[in-house]
């Protein structure tokens, strides 16, 4: 944490109120959709890799609409990978900002399909 000093000019007791607010990070909302029929893919995973290549562990799963919401993501650059068994991998670079929400549609096509 950060530390600092407060100097009182008259050396008399006083009251100081300090409000500390932790950084909340950003929020990522990913919706996985099947390219062929537009339906959600609730089984799709969502991997978030930091700029140094390490995985940001989030433990979140998608709902029946294919949406996963990942909160508390530290600000920075990430590589997002979304896929599911039998589907392509959708990969992109994203920037997460403190206090902001990034909404993404991740469109997947059945593996083996040529586009």
NORNORPE-V895177 format. One record per residue. N is the residue number from 1. RES is the residue in one letter. PSI is psi in radians with two decimals (999 if undefined). D_LAST is the distance of its C-alpha to the last C-alpha in Angstrom with 1 decimal. Layout:
n->N res->RES psi->PSI d_last->D_LAST
n->N res->RES psi->PSI d_last->D_LAST
This chain:
n->1 res->X psi->3.00 d_last->50.9
n->2 res->X psi->2.55 d_last->52.5
n->3 res->X psi->2.66 d_last->56.3
n->4 res->X psi->2.95 d_last->58.4
n->5 res->X psi->2.55 d_last->62.1
n->6 res->X psi->2.22 d_last->63.8
n->7 res->X psi->2.25 d_last->67.1
n->8 res->X psi->2.12 d_last->69.7
n->9 res->X psi->-0.63 d_last->72.1
n->10 res->X psi->0.08 d_last->75.1
n->11 res->X psi->0.35 d_last->74.8
n->12 res->X psi->2.54 d_last->75.2
n->13 res->X psi->2.52 d_last->73.2
n->14 res->X psi->-3.13 d_last->70.3
n->15 res->X psi->2.32 d_last->67.2
n->16 res->X psi->2.26 d_last->63.7
n->17 res->X psi->2.21 d_last->60.6
n->18 res->X psi->2.19 d_last->57.3
n->19 res->X psi->2.03 d_last->54.1
n->20 res->X psi->2.24 d_last->51.3
n->21 res->X psi->2.12 d_last->47.8
n->22 res->X psi->2.66 d_last->45.3
n->23 res->X psi->2.25 d_last->41.9
n->24 res->X psi->-0.30 d_last->39.6
n->25 res->X psi->-2.99 d_last->36.3
n->26 res->X psi->3.07 d_last->33.2
n->27 res->X psi->2.38 d_last->31.1
n->28 res->X psi->2.22 d_last->27.3
n->29 res->X psi->2.01 d_last->25.8
n->30 res->X psi->2.26 d_last->22.3
n->31 res->X psi->2.05 d_last->20.7
n->32 res->X psi->2.21 d_last->17.9
n->33 res->X psi->2.54 d_last->15.8
n->34 res->X psi->2.12 d_last->13.5
n->35 res->X psi->-0.66 d_last->10.5
n->36 res->X psi->-0.59 d_last->11.0
n->37 res->X psi->0.00 d_last->14.7
n->38 res->X psi->0.07 d_last->15.7
n->39 res->X psi->2.68 d_last->18.2
n->40 res->X psi->2.69 d_last->19.6
n->41 res->X psi->1.46 d_last->19.0
n->42 res->X psi->-0.27 d_last->22.6
n->43 res->X psi->-0.05 d_last->22.3
n->44 res->X psi->2.40 d_last->20.0
n->45 res->X psi->2.87 d_last->21.9
n->46 res->X psi->1.84 d_last->22.4
n->47 res->X psi->2.34 d_last->23.6
n->48 res->X psi->1.98 d_last->25.2
n->49 res->X psi->2.30 d_last->26.3
n->50 res->X psi->2.95 d_last->29.1
n->51 res->X psi->-0.51 d_last->29.2
n->52 res->X psi->0.06 d_last->31.2
n->53 res->X psi->-0.12 d_last->28.5
n->54 res->X psi->2.63 d_last->30.5
n->55 res->X psi->2.30 d_last->29.2
n->56 res->X psi->1.96 d_last->30.5
n->57 res->X psi->2.21 d_last->31.7
n->58 res->X psi->-0.47 d_last->31.5
n->59 res->X psi->0.26 d_last->31.8
n->60 res->X psi->2.64 d_last->30.2
n->61 res->X psi->2.82 d_last->28.1
n->62 res->X psi->2.67 d_last->26.0
n->63 res->X psi->-3.08 d_last->27.6
n->64 res->X psi->-0.33 d_last->26.5
n->65 res->X psi->0.11 d_last->24.6
n->66 res->X psi->0.29 d_last->22.4
n->67 res->X psi->2.33 d_last->24.4
n->68 res->X psi->2.40 d_last->26.1
n->69 res->X psi->2.11 d_last->28.7
n->70 res->X psi->2.00 d_last->29.9
n->71 res->X psi->2.86 d_last->33.2
n->72 res->X psi->0.48 d_last->35.4
n->73 res->X psi->2.12 d_last->32.7
n->74 res->X psi->2.47 d_last->34.7
n->75 res->X psi->2.51 d_last->33.8
n->76 res->X psi->-3.01 d_last->31.7
n->77 res->X psi->2.41 d_last->28.4
n->78 res->X psi->2.74 d_last->26.0
n->79 res->X psi->2.11 d_last->22.6
n->80 res->X psi->2.27 d_last->21.0
n->81 res->X psi->2.22 d_last->18.9
n->82 res->X psi->2.31 d_last->17.7
n->83 res->X psi->3.05 d_last->16.5
n->84 res->X psi->2.80 d_last->17.8
n->85 res->X psi->2.20 d_last->18.4
n->86 res->X psi->0.09 d_last->15.5
n->87 res->X psi->2.85 d_last->12.9
n->88 res->X psi->2.97 d_last->11.0
n->89 res->X psi->2.20 d_last->13.3
n->90 res->X psi->2.10 d_last->13.3
n->91 res->X psi->2.41 d_last->15.8
n->92 res->X psi->2.79 d_last->17.7
n->93 res->X psi->2.37 d_last->21.2
n->94 res->X psi->2.77 d_last->23.6
n->95 res->X psi->2.21 d_last->27.3
n->96 res->X psi->2.28 d_last->29.6
n->97 res->X psi->2.54 d_last->32.9
n->98 res->X psi->2.22 d_last->36.1
n->99 res->X psi->-0.03 d_last->36.6
n->100 res->X psi->2.75 d_last->33.2
n->101 res->X psi->2.26 d_last->30.4
n->102 res->X psi->2.00 d_last->26.8
n->103 res->X psi->2.16 d_last->24.6
n->104 res->X psi->2.42 d_last->20.9
n->105 res->X psi->2.09 d_last->18.0
n->106 res->X psi->1.83 d_last->15.7
n->107 res->X psi->2.21 d_last->12.6
n->108 res->X psi->2.54 d_last->11.3
n->109 res->X psi->2.63 d_last->8.8
n->110 res->X psi->2.37 d_last->10.4
n->111 res->X psi->2.43 d_last->10.7
n->112 res->X psi->-0.25 d_last->9.5
n->113 res->X psi->2.38 d_last->6.5
n->114 res->X psi->2.30 d_last->3.8
n->115 res->X psi->999 d_last->0.0
